[in-house]
Amino acid sequence: MDVPPWLQRAIQTRLDEVSTRIEHDPELSRVRGETDEAFEALFGGEDVEQTPEYAEWENCYIVSKGIENERLYMQGLRDGIQLTVSILGQSMPEETNTKANQFTNANS
């Protein structure tokens, strides 16, 4: 089943909105600031990957990406559930009316 272009655009617009909101999240900004500070400390050593500063930067980077991915996932999950409920909510009255009519006709 192909996704209609209007739905693709709606999904992309929503993804852009959520990504922008996450980019400006205070907690994520704080973690990114710590990540940037740790990264700047790396430039003093010759073998950067062997320094404790690199390990600290790497940990901060992993945490910031984890927070970002978790928030994107959770928002996508909420959006998916909301979309499903909305679609089912629109189709349910038709099904209910059809079943009610079938029940009425069968009992007549």
C-alpha positions in Angstrom: 0.0 0.0 0.0 1.5 3.4 -1.0 1.3 6.2 1.4 -0.6 9.2 -0.1 1.6 12.2 -0.8 -0.5 14.4 1.6 0.1 11.9 4.4 3.8 11.8 3.6 4.0 15.6 3.8 2.0 15.6 7.1 4.4 13.1 8.6 7.4 15.0 7.5 6.0 18.3 8.8 5.3 16.7 12.1 8.8 15.1 12.3 10.3 18.6 11.5 8.3 20.2 14.3 9.2 17.5 16.9 12.9 17.6 15.9 12.9 21.4 16.3 11.3 21.2 19.7 13.8 18.5 20.8 16.7 20.6 19.5 15.6 23.4 21.9 14.9 21.2 24.9 16.6 22.6 28.0 17.9 19.3 29.3 19.3 18.3 26.0 20.9 21.8 25.6 22.5 21.3 29.0 23.9 17.8 28.0 25.1 19.2 24.7 26.9 22.0 26.6 28.7 19.4 28.7 29.5 17.5 25.6 31.0 20.5 23.9 33.0 21.4 27.0 34.4 17.8 27.2 35.2 17.8 23.5 37.1 21.1 23.8 39.2 19.6 26.6 40.4 16.9 24.1 42.6 19.2 22.0 45.3 19.3 24.6 46.4 15.7 24.3 48.3 14.1 21.4 46.6 10.7 21.5 43.1 12.0 22.0 41.3 8.6 22.2 43.4 7.4 25.1 42.7 10.4 27.3 40.1 10.5 30.2 38.7 13.7 28.5 37.9 11.7 25.4 36.1 9.1 27.4 34.1 11.9 29.2 33.2 13.5 25.9 32.2 10.1 24.4 30.0 9.4 27.4 28.3 12.8 27.2 27.8 12.4 23.5 26.2 9.0 23.9 23.9 10.3 26.6 22.8 13.3 24.5 22.1 11.1 21.5 20.2 8.6 23.7 18.0 11.4 25.1 17.4 12.8 21.6 16.5 9.3 20.2 14.3 8.5 23.2 12.3 11.7 22.8 12.0 11.2 19.0 10.8 7.6 19.6 8.3 8.5 22.3 6.8 11.4 20.3 6.6 9.2 17.2 4.8 6.5 19.3 2.4 9.1 20.7 1.7 10.5 17.2 1.2 7.0 15.8 -1.3 6.1 18.6 -3.1 9.4 18.1 -3.3 8.8 14.4 -4.5 5.2 14.9 -7.2 6.3 17.3 -8.3 9.1 15.0 -8.5 6.8 12.0 -10.4 4.1 14.0 -12.6 6.7 15.6 -13.7 7.9 12.1 -14.3 4.3 10.8 -16.0 3.0 13.9 -19.4 4.8 13.6 -19.8 3.4 10.0 -19.0 -0.1 11.2 -21.3 0.3 14.2 -24.2 1.6 12.0 -23.7 -1.2 9.5 -23.6 -3.9 12.2 -26.7 -2.3 13.9 -28.5 -2.3 10.6 -27.5 -5.9 9.9 -28.8 -6.9 13.4 -32.0 -5.0 12.9 -32.6 -6.6 9.5 -31.8 -10.1 10.8 -34.3 -9.7 13.6 -37.1 -8.3 11.4 
